[in-house]
Amino acid sequence: MSDTRRRVKVYTLNEDRQWDDRGTGHVSSTFVERLRGISLLVRAESDGSLLLESKISPNTAYQKQQDTLIVWSEADNYDLALSFQEKAGCDEIWERICQVQGRDPALDITQDPIDESEEERFEEIPETSHLVELPPCEQSRLEEIADLVTSVLSSPIRREKLALALMTEGYIKKLLGLFRVCEEVDNREGLHHLYEIVRGVLFLNKAALFEVMFSDDCIMDVVGCLEYDPALVQPKRHREFLTKTAKFKEVIPITDSELRQKIHQTYRVQYIQDIILPTPSVFEENFLSTLTSFIFFNKVEIVSMLQEDEKFLTEVFAQLTDDATEDSKRRELVNFVKEFCAFSQTLQPQNRDAFFKTLANLGILPALEIGMDDLQVRAAATDIFSYLVEFSPSMVREFVMQEPQQTDDDVLLINVVIKQMICDSDPELGGAVQLMGLLRTLIDPENMLASTNKTEKTEFLSFFYKYCMHVLTAPLLANTAHDKNSKDNFQTAQLLALILELLTFCVEHHTYHIKTYIMNKDLLRRVLVLMNSKHTFLALCALRFMRRIIGLKDEYYNRYIIKGNLFEPVINALLDNGTRYNLLNSAIIELFEFIKVEDIKSLIAHIVDNFYKALESIEYVQTFKGLKGRYEQEKDRQSQRLNRYRRDARSLDEDEELWFNDDDDDDDGEAVEKRMGDDFSDSYGKYMEAKKGKLYSLTLFCAPAKVHTALVGLVDYPDDEDEEEDEEEEDQSPRKRPRLSS
């Protein structure tokens, strides 16, 4: 049976000064022969693997924070922390560490190692004695105290000694009491000194000092001291903001007093770090790492306490889904859940997964559907939706497909998100870019796992194209309604570029669904209207969409392009660009180069027949001459193939005679079968078609050959025969520029 007292999480501090969770296990202290000393060992509770093996060095500085944390450094840039499930376990390990180091367990910090040469050097300086002997806490000595605090910041050893002195003598509370006196008598000079003192104490970077300074009875006085920055003409009114302006809203009453206190404390400490303290210089950038850790672990604790309070969260969701809840109350509830989700981002991945699973079980997705008419509710719900998609796209997909299919598609959750993207008021469309990324995640087949649900891809894409795609493409279709770009301002161009990026992704990954949609809506024609945009990036997006379609080398698409004469806007853009050597020029040339290299015969014939006269003057690349060359080669090949069967009747009769008079008793049956399969079906079959009137007796014999040739293509399109007949007719008559039938 596992001992919960010794259950811990192991954290390491990364390069960004954020704590990474290395796993959960059980800690013990034992002698390790290899390390030749008492060491801390943490074994994973999942598989028993060793998560941590750390020798308790006599010179390592350990800190005990918030009753359940032990933090220390093993190298210059390698900080470690053990977060205990129970205070009793933390106390046991702390006593063991202090025993090995010969320290007093009553203290929350052990001393940093002192280099012998450094110690000797500091002993030569008379002021060293002042590092441990603090001046009396009096108004007349504030300047002396301020000088002392600021002078030690450059030396780790002296910072440590001063921190020890401040903790052992209860000095912090005395200083804060002195602040109240100075403020009552308006002693500005003393208040300025107290600002320097409190700021310097924060920069000592000691968790034990933070525990005192950020307690309920001290934190507002700390904020008060930090209002009197000597650089300011008038003091800031931070306390007034925290007590009057920043109101703590309880959407559901929090009965746990410890949780309430932790929420208040975290908000105020975050305010001190983000608002009150100036941006630290390069020299000071590591002075507040412990403050960052203090806030981080507070947030972890708050989220855990809220998540474990089933009664609280159940009540939140009960009111959120109640139709009788007032609009103002619903706004508060949705905003609370949004902030709760944002808070959870401080958690490590496995803790965050547990958090979102809890929300999913409580019905977070159905709760988001209610009250969408309210703009504030819709905005907050969209943010929550973002967090949920990042956590589990499949969970979101499963839910949206189960939504009741009402007559008004606007109420569907995905459509609400799409509209938020389309209606983003930010000139740079920052929110729209984020939401477009979420939509891309949702419609990406790569994260639709066939092993868990074989029909997820088919069902969800069918749902998306039926109920959502028309909402996504509405701005594009509206803007190109009359074959012209009706609105060409920068923000509209950015939005259309985002939509085109998503549609291009669909072309590449969805094949059937997007192909049907493009054909039905004549979408490529509408997209190519944007080639006329004054914003080159939008014209390039339109071109990229067409390039992705052509890159599939799908004859359905090729026929659609030919019938619609859809190369015309591309070639017009190339000609209008003139001799400018820019990205648009290169992208268009690359499109035609691809067609030439891949030898897409139908497109090559269409381009040369209809546009070569306009393109033959472009000689700085060989692309268009190459297309002409490919076209001529194919024409010669077709001509030779026709000539092969246009021999005189006598020689044909002789060939027939020879073929049919072959020895029927030939023992090489395999050779005969091969000859029938290749020679007859390929060459003679075509010849027999030309001589239908002459060889009546061979009609039945030729039938299998015709069937055989019909099976050569990978896909048998219903209109192939009609198109082959059309091509034969076109070979005998001048080509006309094809157009879409009305």
C-alpha positions in Angstrom: 0.0 0.0 0.0 1.5 3.3 -1.0 2.4 6.0 1.6 0.6 9.2 0.6 2.7 11.2 3.0 5.7 10.5 0.8 3.8 11.0 -2.5 5.5 13.8 -4.5 5.6 15.5 -7.9 9.1 16.2 -9.3 9.6 19.6 -11.0 12.5 21.0 -12.9 12.9 24.7 -13.9 13.3 25.1 -17.7 15.2 27.8 -19.7 12.0 29.9 -19.8 11.9 29.9 -16.0 8.8 27.7 -16.0 8.4 24.6 -14.0 8.2 21.3 -15.9 6.5 18.3 -14.3 8.8 15.3 -14.5 6.3 12.8 -12.9 4.7 11.6 -9.8 6.2 9.1 -7.4 7.3 8.4 -3.8 10.3 9.9 -2.2 12.7 8.3 0.3 16.1 9.2 1.8 18.7 6.5 1.8 22.4 5.9 1.6 23.6 5.4 -2.0 26.9 3.6 -2.3 27.7 5.0 -5.8 27.1 8.6 -4.6 28.7 7.9 -1.2 26.1 9.7 0.8 22.5 10.0 1.9 20.4 10.8 -1.2 16.8 11.7 -2.1 15.3 9.0 -4.4 12.0 9.3 -6.1 10.5 6.3 -7.9 7.6 6.7 -10.3 4.3 5.3 -9.0 3.4 4.0 -12.4 6.3 1.7 -13.2 8.8 2.1 -10.4 11.4 3.8 -12.6 13.8 6.3 -11.0 12.6 9.8 -11.5 15.2 11.5 -9.2 18.4 10.5 -7.5 20.0 13.5 -5.7 22.7 13.4 -3.1 22.1 15.7 -0.1 25.2 17.8 -0.3 26.3 19.6 2.9 26.8 22.8 0.9 23.5 22.8 -1.1 21.0 25.4 -0.2 17.5 23.9 0.3 14.3 25.9 0.8 11.0 24.8 2.2 8.1 26.7 0.7 4.4 26.8 1.5 4.7 23.8 3.9 4.6 21.2 1.0 7.5 22.3 -1.3 11.3 21.7 -1.1 13.3 23.6 -3.7 17.0 23.5 -4.4 19.7 24.0 -7.1 22.1 21.3 -8.2 23.9 23.4 -10.8 23.9 27.0 -12.0 20.9 26.4 -14.3 19.3 23.3 -12.9 16.7 23.9 -10.2 14.6 21.1 -8.7 11.5 21.0 -6.6 9.5 18.3 -4.7 5.8 19.1 -4.3 4.4 16.9 -1.5 0.8 15.7 -1.3 0.9 16.0 2.5 2.7 18.5 4.9 3.8 15.6 7.2 5.8 14.0 4.4 7.4 17.3 3.5 8.4 17.9 7.2 9.9 14.4 7.4 12.2 14.8 4.3 13.1 18.4 5.4 14.2 17.1 8.8 16.3 14.5 7.1 18.0 17.1 4.9 18.7 19.4 7.9 20.0 16.4 9.8 22.5 15.6 7.0 23.6 19.3 6.8 23.6 19.9 10.5 20.9 22.6 10.3 18.0 23.6 12.4 14.8 22.1 11.0 12.9 25.1 12.4 14.4 27.3 9.6 12.9 27.2 6.1 16.2 27.6 4.4 19.8 26.3 4.6 22.8 28.4 3.8 24.5 28.6 0.4 28.0 27.2 0.3 30.6 29.8 0.9 33.7 29.7 -1.1 36.7 29.9 1.2 38.5 32.6 -0.8 35.3 34.7 -1.0 34.7 34.3 2.7 38.2 35.6 3.4 37.7 38.4 1.0 34.5 39.6 2.6 35.9 39.2 6.1 38.5 41.9 5.2 35.7 44.4 4.6 34.4 46.1 7.8 30.9 46.4 6.4 30.5 42.7 6.4 29.3 42.8 10.0 26.3 44.9 8.9 25.1 42.0 6.7 23.9 40.1 9.8 23.4 42.9 12.3 20.4 44.9 11.1 20.0 48.5 12.3 17.1 49.2 14.7 13.8 49.5 12.9 13.3 53.2 13.4 12.3 56.1 11.1 15.7 57.8 11.6 17.5 54.6 10.4 15.4 54.0 7.3 18.1 55.4 5.0 20.7 53.2 6.5 18.5 50.1 6.1 17.7 51.0 2.5 21.4 51.4 1.7 22.1 48.0 3.3 19.4 46.2 1.4 20.4 47.6 -2.0 24.1 47.0 -1.4 23.8 43.3 -0.9 21.9 42.6 -4.2 25.2 42.1 -6.2 26.4 39.3 -3.9 24.6 36.0 -3.5 26.4 35.4 -0.2 25.4 38.7 1.4 21.8 38.3 0.0 21.6 35.0 1.8 22.9 36.4 5.1 20.5 39.4 5.0 17.5 37.1 4.2 18.4 34.9 7.2 18.6 38.0 9.4 15.2 39.4 8.2 13.5 36.0 8.8 14.9 35.3 12.3 14.2 38.7 13.8 10.6 39.2 12.5 12.0 42.3 10.8 9.5 42.5 7.9 6.5 43.0 10.1 8.3 45.8 12.1 9.2 47.5 8.8 5.5 47.4 7.6 4.4 48.8 11.0 6.9 51.6 10.4 5.3 52.2 7.0 1.9 52.9 8.6 3.5 55.4 10.9 5.3 57.2 8.1 2.2 57.4 6.0 0.1 58.8 8.9 2.6 61.7 9.4 3.3 62.0 5.7 7.0 61.3 6.0 7.7 61.3 2.2 11.4 60.7 2.6 10.9 57.7 4.9 8.2 56.4 2.5 10.7 56.6 -0.4 13.3 54.7 1.7 10.7 52.1 2.5 10.0 51.7 -1.3 13.6 50.9 -1.8 13.7 48.5 1.1 10.6 46.5 0.2 11.7 46.3 -3.5 15.1 45.1 -2.4 13.6 42.5 -0.1 11.5 41.2 -3.0 14.7 40.9 -5.1 16.3 38.8 -2.4 14.2 36.1 -4.1 13.4 34.1 -1.0 10.2 32.1 -0.6 10.2 32.2 3.2 10.2 36.1 3.0 7.3 35.9 0.5 5.3 33.8 2.8 5.4 36.6 5.4 5.1 39.6 3.0 2.1 38.1 1.1 0.1 37.0 4.1 -3.3 38.6 4.6 -2.2 41.0 7.3 1.0 42.2 5.4 0.3 42.2 1.6 -1.6 45.5 1.4 1.1 47.3 3.4 3.7 45.8 0.9 1.6 47.2 -1.9 1.4 50.5 0.0 5.2 50.7 0.3 5.5 50.1 -3.5 3.3 53.1 -4.3 5.9 55.5 -3.1 8.4 55.2 -6.0 10.9 58.2 -5.6 10.9 58.5 -9.4 7.2 59.5 -9.4 5.8 63.0 -8.6 2.7 61.5 -7.1 2.3 58.1 -5.6 0.3 55.5 -7.4 -3.0 54.3 -6.0 -2.6 50.6 -6.2 -4.4 49.8 -2.9 -7.4 51.8 -4.0 -7.6 49.8 -7.2 -7.2 46.4 -5.4 -9.8 47.2 -2.8 -12.4 49.2 -4.7 -12.0 48.8 -8.4 -10.9 45.2 -8.6 -14.0 43.5 -7.1 -13.9 39.8 -6.4 -16.9 38.2 -8.0 -18.2 34.9 -6.7 -20.5 33.5 -9.3 -21.1 30.7 -6.9 -20.2 31.3 -3.2 -16.9 29.7 -2.2 -17.2 28.2 1.2 -13.6 27.1 1.6 -11.9 29.9 3.4 -8.4 28.6 2.5 -9.3 28.6 -1.2 -10.7 32.2 -1.0 -7.5 33.3 0.7 -5.4 31.6 -1.9 -7.3 33.3 -4.8 -7.0 36.7 -3.2 -3.3 36.2 -2.5 -2.5 35.0 -6.0 -4.3 37.9 -7.7 -2.5 40.4 -5.6 0.9 38.9 -6.0 0.4 38.6 -9.8 -0.6 42.3 -9.7 2.6 43.2 -7.8 4.7 41.3 -10.4 3.0 42.5 -13.5 1.9 46.0 -12.7 3.7 47.5 -9.7 7.3 46.2 -10.1 9.2 47.8 -13.0 10.5 45.5 -15.8 13.7 44.0 -14.4 17.0 44.9 -16.0 19.3 42.3 -17.5 21.2 42.3 -14.2 18.0 41.7 -12.2 16.2 39.2 -14.5 16.8 36.2 -12.3 16.0 38.1 -9.0 12.3 37.3 -9.2 12.4 33.6 -10.3 11.1 32.5 -6.9 8.2 35.0 -7.1 7.3 33.4 -10.5 7.4 30.0 -8.8 5.3 31.2 -5.9 2.6 32.3 -8.3 2.8 29.1 -10.4 2.4 26.8 -7.4 -0.4 28.9 -6.1 -2.3 28.5 -9.4 -1.7 24.8 -9.4 -3.2 24.6 -5.9 -6.2 26.8 -6.8 -7.1 24.7 -9.9 -6.7 21.5 -8.0 -8.9 22.7 -5.1 -11.7 23.9 -7.4 -11.5 20.7 -9.5 -11.9 18.6 -6.4 -14.9 20.6 -5.1 -17.6 18.7 -7.0 -20.4 20.6 -5.3 -19.0 24.0 -6.5 -18.5 23.0 -10.1 -21.8 21.1 -10.3 -23.6 24.2 -9.1 -21.8 26.3 -11.7 -22.9 24.1 -14.6 -26.4 23.6 -13.2 -27.0 27.4 -13.3 -25.2 27.7 -16.6 -27.5 25.3 -18.3 -30.7 26.5 -16.6 -32.9 28.5 -19.1 -34.2 30.5 -16.2 -30.7 32.0 -15.4 -30.6 35.7 -16.0 -28.5 37.0 -18.9 -26.2 39.0 -16.6 -25.7 35.9 -14.4 -25.0 33.7 -17.4 -22.3 36.2 -18.6 -20.6 36.0 -15.2 -20.7 32.2 -15.2 -19.3 31.8 -18.8 -16.6 34.3 -18.0 -15.7 32.4 -14.9 -15.4 29.2 -16.8 -13.3 31.0 -19.4 -10.9 32.3 -16.7 -10.9 28.9 -15.1 -9.7 27.4 -18.4 -7.1 30.1 -18.8 -5.8 29.4 -15.3 -5.5 25.7 -16.1 -2.8 26.5 -18.8 -0.3 26.7 -15.9 -0.8 23.0 -15.2 1.4 20.3 -16.6 0.0 18.2 -19.5 -1.3 15.3 -17.4 -2.9 17.6 -14.8 -4.5 19.7 -17.6 -5.9 16.5 -19.2 -7.6 15.6 -15.9 -8.9 19.1 -15.6 -10.6 19.1 -19.1 -11.9 15.6 -18.5 -13.7 16.9 -15.4 -15.2 19.7 -17.4 -16.3 17.4 -20.2 -18.0 15.0 -17.7 -19.8 18.0 -16.2 -21.2 18.9 -19.7 -19.1 21.9 -20.7 -19.9 21.6 -24.5 -23.8 21.5 -24.1 -23.5 24.5 -21.7 -21.8 26.6 -24.4 -24.8 26.4 -26.7 -27.1 28.3 -24.4 -27.3 32.1 -24.5 -25.3 32.5 -27.8 -27.4 35.5 -28.8 -25.5 37.6 -26.2 -22.2 38.9 -27.7 -20.2 38.7 -24.5 -21.4 35.1 -23.9 -20.6 34.2 -27.5 -17.0 35.6 -27.2 -16.3 33.9 -23.9 -17.8 30.6 -25.2 -15.6 30.8 -28.3 -12.5 31.1 -26.1 -13.6 28.1 -24.0 -14.2 26.2 -27.3 -10.5 27.0 -28.3 -9.2 25.4 -25.1 -11.4 22.3 -25.7 -10.3 21.8 -29.3 -6.7 22.0 -28.3 -7.3 19.4 -25.6 -9.4 16.9 -27.7 -10.6 17.5 -31.3 -12.4 14.2 -31.3 -14.4 15.0 -28.3 -15.5 18.3 -29.9 -16.3 16.6 -33.2 -18.4 13.9 -31.5 -20.4 16.6 -29.7 -21.1 18.9 -32.7 -22.4 16.0 -34.7 -24.9 15.2 -32.0 -26.2 18.7 -31.9 -29.9 18.9 -32.8 -30.1 19.8 -36.5 -32.3 22.9 -36.2 -33.6 24.9 -39.2 -31.3 27.7 -38.4 -27.6 26.6 -38.8 -26.4 29.7 -37.0 -26.9 28.1 -33.6 -24.4 25.3 -34.4 -21.3 25.7 -32.2 -18.9 25.5 -35.2 -20.8 28.1 -37.1 -20.7 30.4 -34.1 -16.9 30.0 -34.1 -16.7 30.6 -37.9 -18.8 33.8 -37.5 -16.5 34.9 -34.7 -13.6 34.5 -37.1 -15.4 36.4 -39.9 -16.5 39.2 -37.6 -13.1 39.7 -35.9 -12.8 43.5 -35.3 -9.0 43.4 -34.8 -7.4 45.2 -37.9 -4.7 42.5 -37.9 -7.3 39.7 -37.4 -5.3 38.2 -34.5 -8.3 36.4 -33.2 -9.4 35.2 -36.6 -6.0 33.6 -37.2 -6.3 31.7 -33.9 -9.8 30.5 -34.7 -8.8 29.5 -38.3 -6.1 27.3 -36.7 -8.7 25.6 -34.5 -11.0 25.0 -37.5 -8.1 23.4 -39.3 -7.5 21.2 -36.4 -11.1 20.1 -36.4 -11.3 19.2 -40.1 -7.8 17.6 -40.3 -8.2 13.9 -41.1 -4.8 13.2 -39.7 -6.1 13.6 -36.1 -9.3 11.6 -36.8 -8.3 8.2 -35.4 -9.7 5.3 -37.4 -8.9 2.9 -34.6 -11.3 4.5 -32.2 -14.1 5.4 -34.6 -13.9 4.2 -38.2 -16.7 6.5 -39.3 -15.4 9.7 -37.7 -13.8 11.1 -40.8 -16.7 10.3 -43.1 -19.5 11.4 -40.8 -17.8 14.6 -39.6 -16.7 15.8 -43.0 -20.2 15.1 -44.4 -21.6 17.1 -41.5 -19.1 20.0 -42.0 -19.8 20.3 -45.7 -23.5 20.1 -45.3 -24.0 22.6 -42.3 -20.8 24.7 -42.0 -19.0 25.1 -45.3 -21.5 27.6 -46.7 -20.9 29.8 -43.6 -17.2 29.7 -44.1 -17.3 30.6 -47.8 -20.1 33.2 -47.5 -17.7 36.2 -47.5 -15.8 34.9 -50.5 -18.9 34.2 -52.6 -20.4 37.5 -51.6 -17.3 39.5 -52.5 -17.0 37.9 -56.0 -20.7 37.7 -56.8 -20.5 39.6 -60.1 -17.1 38.4 -61.3 -15.4 41.3 -59.7 -13.8 42.0 -56.3 -16.5 44.2 -54.7 -14.5 45.0 -51.5 -10.7 45.2 -51.8 -9.7 46.8 -48.5 -6.9 45.4 -46.4 -9.0 43.8 -43.7 -11.3 42.1 -46.2 -8.3 40.9 -48.2 -6.8 39.4 -45.0 -10.0 37.6 -44.1 -10.4 36.2 -47.7 -6.8 35.1 -47.5 -7.5 33.2 -44.3 -10.5 31.5 -45.9 -8.5 30.6 -49.0 -5.8 29.1 -46.8 -8.4 26.8 -45.1 -10.0 25.9 -48.5 -6.6 25.0 -49.9 -6.0 22.7 -46.9 -9.4 21.1 -47.8 -8.4 20.5 -51.4 -5.2 18.7 -50.2 -6.8 16.6 -47.5 -10.6 16.1 -48.3 -10.6 15.1 -52.0 -14.2 13.9 -52.6 -16.1 16.4 -50.4 -14.3 19.5 -51.5 -14.3 18.4 -55.1 -18.1 18.1 -55.1 -18.4 21.5 -53.4 -16.0 23.2 -55.9 -18.0 21.8 -58.9 -21.4 22.7 -57.5 -20.5 26.2 -56.5 -18.2 26.9 -59.4 -15.8 27.9 -56.6 -12.5 28.1 -58.5 -14.0 30.7 -60.9 -15.0 32.8 -58.0 -11.6 32.4 -56.3 -9.8 33.5 -59.5 -11.7 36.7 -59.5 -9.3 37.7 -56.6 -6.4 37.5 -59.1 -7.4 41.1 -59.8 -6.9 42.3 -56.2 -4.6 45.2 -55.6 -3.2 43.1 -52.6 -0.7 40.8 -54.1 -0.8 38.4 -51.1 -4.5 37.8 -51.8 -3.8 37.1 -55.6 -1.1 34.7 -54.5 -3.6 32.9 -52.2 -6.0 32.5 -55.1 -3.2 31.2 -57.3 -2.1 28.8 -54.6 -5.6 27.4 -54.4 -5.6 26.7 -58.2 -2.1 25.3 -58.0 -3.1 22.8 -55.3 -6.0 21.6 -57.5 -3.8 21.2 -60.5 -1.2 19.4 -58.3 -3.7 16.6 -57.8 -3.6 15.8 -61.5 -7.3 14.8 -61.3 -9.0 14.7 -64.7 -12.3 15.7 -63.2 -10.7 19.0 -62.1 -8.8 19.3 -65.4 -12.1 19.1 -67.4 -13.7 21.6 -65.1 -10.9 24.1 -65.6 -10.9 23.6 -69.4 -14.7 23.9 -69.7 -14.7 27.1 -67.6 -11.7 28.6 -69.4 -10.2 29.2 -66.0 -6.6 29.8 -67.1 -7.7 33.1 -68.6 -7.6 35.2 -65.3 -4.2 33.6 -64.5 -2.7 34.5 -67.9 -4.2 38.0 -67.7 -2.5 38.5 -64.3 0.8 37.3 -65.8 0.5 39.7 -68.8 -0.7 42.6 -66.6 2.3 42.0 -64.3 4.5 42.8 -67.4 8.2 42.5 -67.1 8.3 42.8 -63.3 10.3 39.9 -61.7 8.3 39.4 -58.5 6.7 36.6 -56.5 3.5 36.7 -58.5 5.4 36.3 -61.8 7.4 33.4 -60.3 4.4 31.6 -58.9 2.5 31.8 -62.2 5.5 30.5 -64.2 5.9 27.6 -61.7 2.3 26.6 -62.2 2.8 26.3 -66.0 6.2 24.6 -65.4 4.5 22.0 -63.3 2.0 21.3 -66.0 4.8 20.9 -68.6 7.0 18.7 -66.4 4.1 16.4 -65.3 2.9 16.3 -68.9 -0.8 16.9 -68.2 -1.9 16.5 -71.8 -5.4 17.8 -71.6 -4.2 21.1 -69.9 -1.3 21.5 -72.3 -3.5 21.1 -75.3 -6.0 23.7 -73.9 -3.3 26.2 -73.1 -1.5 26.0 -76.4 -4.7 26.0 -78.5 -6.2 29.0 -76.7 -3.4 31.1 -75.3 -0.1 30.4 -77.0 -0.3 33.5 -79.2 -0.4 35.6 -76.1 2.4 33.7 -74.4 4.9 33.0 -77.2 6.5 36.4 -76.7 7.6 35.4 -73.2 11.2 34.2 -73.8 13.0 34.8 -70.5 11.9 31.3 -69.5 11.5 28.2 -71.8 8.3 27.1 -70.1 5.9 28.1 -72.8 8.1 26.9 -75.7 8.3 23.7 -73.7 4.5 23.4 -73.5 4.3 24.0 -77.3 6.9 21.3 -77.8 5.0 18.8 -75.6 1.9 19.7 -77.6 3.6 19.0 -81.0 5.0 15.7 -79.7 1.6 14.5 -78.7 0.1 15.6 -82.0 2.8 13.7 -83.9 2.2 10.6 -81.8 -1.5 10.7 -82.4 -0.9 11.2 -86.2 1.4 8.2 -86.3 -1.1 6.1 -84.4 -3.8 6.9 -87.0 -1.4 6.3 -89.9 -0.6 2.8 -88.5 -4.1 1.7 -89.4 -4.6 3.5 -92.7 -2.9 1.0 -94.9 -4.3 -0.2 -98.3 -7.1 -2.8 -98.2 -5.1 -5.5 -99.9 -2.3 -5.5 -97.2 -5.0 -5.5 -94.5 -6.7 -8.5 -96.0 -3.3 -10.3 -96.2 -2.7 -9.5 -92.5 -6.1 -10.8 -91.6 -5.4 -14.0 -93.6 -2.1 -14.6 -91.9 -3.5 -14.0 -88.5 -6.5 -16.2 -88.8 -4.5 -19.0 -90.5 -2.1 -19.5 -87.6 -1.8 -23.1 -86.5 -4.6 -23.8 -84.1 -2.6 -26.7 -82.7 0.2 -24.6 -81.5 1.5 -26.1 -78.3 2.7 -22.8 -76.8 -0.7 -21.9 -75.3 0.7 -19.1 -73.2 2.3 -17.4 -76.1 -1.0 -17.5 -78.0 -2.9 -16.1 -75.0 -0.4 -13.2 -74.7 -0.6 -12.5 -78.4 -4.4 -12.4 -78.2 -4.3 -10.1 -75.1 -1.7 -7.7 -76.4 -1.6 -7.6 -80.2 -5.3 -8.2 -80.9 -6.9 -6.1 -78.2 -4.5 -3.2 -78.7 -4.0 -3.0 -82.5 -6.3 -5.3 -84.3 -9.3 -4.3 -82.1 -9.0 -0.7 -83.2 -8.7 -1.8 -86.8 -11.8 -4.0 -86.5 -13.7 -1.0 -85.3 -12.8 0.8 -88.5 -13.9 -2.2 -90.6 -17.3 -2.9 -88.9 -19.1 -3.0 -92.2 -16.6 -5.5 -93.8 -16.1 -8.1 -91.1 -19.6 -9.0 -89.8 -18.5 -12.5 -88.8 -16.0 -11.2 -86.3 -18.3 -9.0 -84.3 -18.8 -11.5 -81.4 -15.1 -12.3 -81.4 -14.1 -8.7 -81.0 -16.4 -8.1 -78.0 -14.0 -9.4 -75.3 -11.2 -7.2 -76.7 -13.4 -4.1 -76.3 -14.3 -5.1 -72.7 -10.6 -5.7 -72.0 -9.6 -2.2 -73.1 -12.4 -0.7 -71.1 -10.9 -2.0 -67.9 -7.5 -0.3 -68.4 -8.4 3.0 -66.7 -8.3 3.1 -62.9 -11.6 5.0 -62.8 -14.5 4.7 -65.3 -16.2 8.0 -65.6 -19.8 7.9 -66.9 -19.2 10.6 -69.5 -15.9 9.3 -70.8 -17.4 7.9 -74.0 -19.2 11.1 -74.8 -16.0 13.1 -74.3 -13.9 10.7 -76.5 -16.5 11.3 -79.2 -16.2 15.0 -78.7 -12.4 14.8 -78.9 -12.7 12.9 -82.2 -15.0 15.5 -83.6 -12.7 18.3 -82.5 -9.8 16.6 -84.2 -11.6 17.0 -87.5 -12.7 20.6 -86.9 -11.1 23.9 -85.7 -10.9 24.1 -81.9 -13.1 26.6 -80.1 -12.5 28.1 -76.7 -14.7 26.0 -74.3 -17.0 27.8 -72.0 -19.2 26.8 -69.1 -22.7 26.0 -70.2 -25.3 28.3 -68.8 
